[in-house]
Amino acid sequence: METIRVQFEPKIKAKLLELLQVFSTEELHIIQEDPFFEQNKKKLVAELAKIENGTAKYSSFDELNLVLEKRISSYED
């Protein structure tokens, strides 16, 4: 199978879906987009830039473990 991304105005969604219903599920799968894709992409691009320019802050395993233990204990009891 191949995948394409189609951008459309919300007002034609019903008509578009009606048109696509002529195909069987073996011929066509409709995959819903992640509504936060662009937002997450921007965050990841910014984080990658920090890594590439040397300004990223790293944590050791021990530091991470302390943070996680503190977070987990806040949900106990």
Backbone as a ProteinNet text record, in pm:
[ID]
protein_1_A
[PRIMARY]
METIRVQFEPKIKAKLLELLQVFSTEELHIIQEDPFFEQNKKKLVAELAKIENGTAKYSSFDELNLVLEKRISSYED
[TERTIARY]
83.8	0	87.3	32.9	97.5	20.1	85.6	20.2	37.9	-70.5	-63.3	-128.7	-90.5	-149.7	-232	-357	-449.1	-493	-479.2	-526	-651.4	-756.9	-883.9	-956.3	-1050.4	-1134.3	-1234.9	-1259.6	-1352.6	-1491	-1534.4	-1669	-1685.5	-1577.2	-1590.5	-1560.3	-1536.9	-1501	-1607.2	-1732.6	-1840.3	-1844.7	-1830.8	-1832.7	-1711.9	-1597.9	-1475.8	-1487.7	-1536.2	-1553.7	-1657.3	-1760.9	-1862.7	-1801	-1719.2	-1651.8	-1560	-1488.7	-1393.8	-1461	-1590	-1661.4	-1680.9	-1658.9	-1674.8	-1563.6	-1455.7	-1344.7	-1361.3	-1314.3	-1321.5	-1212.6	-1225.3	-1124.1	-990.9	-991.8	-865.8	-796	-873.8	-817.4	-777.5	-846.5	-826.6	-841.1	-745.7	-752.2	-743	-835	-831	-760.3	-652.2	-571.3	-589.7	-637.9	-659.6	-525.7	-511	-390.2	-385.1	-265.3	-245	-266.5	-364.6	-392.6	-277	-184.6	-72.9	57.7	49.5	169.7	256.9	201	279.7	338.3	261.5	308.3	426.2	412.1	519.4	642.2	619.3	730.2	812.4	747.2	818.1	903.3	847.7	922.6	1045.9	1029.5	1140.7	1248.4	1207.4	1304.2	1383.9	1317.2	1385.6	1483.5	1443.8	1533.1	1653.1	1630.9	1740.7	1838.4	1787	1873.8	1962.5	1906.5	1985.4	2097.1	2065.9	2167.4	2277.3	2236.5	2333.9	2421.3	2365.2	2445.9	2514.5	2496.7	2567.8	2506.6	2383.1	2319	2221.7	2211.7	2120.8	2172	2080.4	2116.3	2089.9	2189.8	2179.2	2174.8	2113.4	2106.2	2169.9	2232.9	2288.2	2174.4	2203.3	2103.4	2061.1	2156.1	2124.3	2032.8	2058.7	1973.2	1831.6	1823.7	1693.5	1619.1	1689.6	1629.1	1571.6	1644.2	1593.7	1466.5	1464.8	1346.5	1226.8	1249.1	1139.6	1089.7	1180.4	1139.4	1054.6	1095.8	1019.8	880	873.3	744.3	655	709.2	630.2	580	664.9	623.4	513.8	507	401.3	263.5	257.4	130.4	95	185.7	157.2	78.5	5.3	-77.9	-200.7
-119	0	124	230.7	360.8	452.3	556.7	652.4	792	869.8	1011.2	1091.5	1214.9	1304.3	1407.7	1421.9	1513.4	1620	1744.1	1854.2	1911.4	1929.2	1975.1	2064.1	2138.7	2223.7	2134.5	2161.8	2077.7	2063.9	2164.5	2160.2	2052.8	2000.9	1896.9	1756.9	1744.7	1614.6	1508.8	1539.8	1442.3	1396.7	1491	1455.8	1369.1	1402.8	1327	1184.4	1169.4	1036.4	954.3	1020.4	952.4	899.5	979	938.6	818.9	820.9	714.1	584	588.1	467.7	367.7	408.9	316.1	211	234.3	139.8	45	-77.8	-176.2	-147.4	-212.3	-192.4	-254.3	-347.8	-403.5	-304.7	-217.6	-120.9	10.9	47.6	180.4	176.3	233	248.9	398	449.8	590.3	598.7	674	688.5	830.8	842.1	974.1	1036.1	1163.5	1236.4	1260.1	1266.3	1303.5	1454.4	1500.2	1644.9	1726.2	1660.7	1731	1712.8	1657	1627.9	1751.6	1858.4	1978.3	2038.8	2039.7	2092.1	2007.9	1876.1	1787.5	1798.9	1815.4	1829.8	1953.9	2064.9	2187.9	2169	2099.9	2073.8	1988.9	1885.7	1796.4	1865.9	1949.5	2024.8	2118.4	2181.4	2270.4	2192.8	2075	1992.1	1944.7	1907.6	1865.9	1980.7	2101	2217.8	2237.7	2218	2231.2	2126.9	2005.6	1899.8	1935.5	1980.7	2012.4	2132.6	2232.6	2351.1	2343.3	2230.6	2208.7	2271.7	2317.8	2381.2	2288.6	2162.9	2068	2032.6	2015.1	1976.5	1827.3	1755	1611.2	1574.5	1459.3	1409.5	1271.9	1242.1	1108.2	1013.2	885	785.7	804.1	833.6	853.1	973.1	1082.2	1201.9	1170.3	1099.5	1060.7	970.9	877.7	786.7	863.5	963.7	1044.6	1119.5	1176.7	1249.6	1155.7	1038.5	942.6	891.1	863.9	818.2	924.1	1049.3	1158.9	1168.3	1157.1	1165.3	1049.7	929.4	810.5	820.4	864.9	873.6	977.8	1077	1177.5	1118.5	1005.3	941.7	829.5	794.2	690.1	748.5	663.6	699.5	765.1
0	0	0	-47.2	-44.7	48.4	95.9	183.2	125.3	126.5	90	200.4	208.4	307.8	232.6	271.9	203.5	302.2	262.2	346.3	280.9	360.5	304.1	403.1	353.3	436.9	510	638	715	652.3	579.4	522.4	414.8	358.5	256.6	309.9	438.5	496	467.6	490.6	469.2	323.9	230.7	88.1	52.1	107.2	79.3	132.1	254.5	311.9	235.1	188.1	107.4	-21.6	-84.2	-207.2	-182.2	-71.7	-41	-2.1	33	74.7	-38.8	-163.2	-275.7	-276.6	-202.3	-197.2	-79.3	-96.4	12.1	114.8	231.1	335.3	295.6	201.6	150.9	57.7	-5.3	-100.1	-34.6	72.8	130.4	282.1	351.9	497.9	527.7	605.9	645.6	779.8	783.6	904.3	955.8	1078.4	1137.6	1176.4	1150.7	1187.8	1337.8	1390.6	1529.7	1539.5	1617.4	1623.3	1682	1750.3	1811.9	1734.4	1613.7	1536.3	1514.8	1465.1	1436.2	1563.9	1670.2	1798.7	1850	1844.5	1889	1799.5	1670.9	1575.9	1608.9	1639.6	1674.5	1799.4	1899.6	2022.5	1994.5	1914.1	1884	1800.7	1707.6	1627.5	1717.7	1814.3	1908.4	1995.4	2041.3	2122.6	2041.9	1916.2	1829.6	1807.7	1791.3	1773.2	1895.9	2016	2139.2	2143	2101.1	2098.9	1999.9	1881.8	1777.1	1810.2	1879.9	1909.6	2046.3	2115.8	2240.5	2363.7	2356.5	2472.7	2545.5	2500.6	2565.2	2704	2797.7	2934	2948.3	2992.8	3007.9	3155.2	3184.6	3321.9	3326.3	3438.6	3457.5	3491.9	3487.9	3524.4	3670	3755.9	3897.6	3918.5	3847.8	3857.6	3809.2	3699.1	3644.8	3742.9	3800.8	3897.8	4016.9	4067.4	4179.2	4141.6	4022.3	3975.9	3965.4	3907.4	3892.2	4027.1	4117.5	4251.3	4321.2	4309.9	4371.7	4309.4	4176.7	4107.1	4147.1	4148.8	4184.3	4327.9	4418.7	4558.9	4579.6	4492.7	4505.9	4475.7	4404.1	4371.9	4468.8	4556	4653	4769.7	4835.7	4953.7	4912.2
[MASK]
+++++++++++++++++++++++++++++++++++++++++++++++++++++++++++++++++++++++++++++

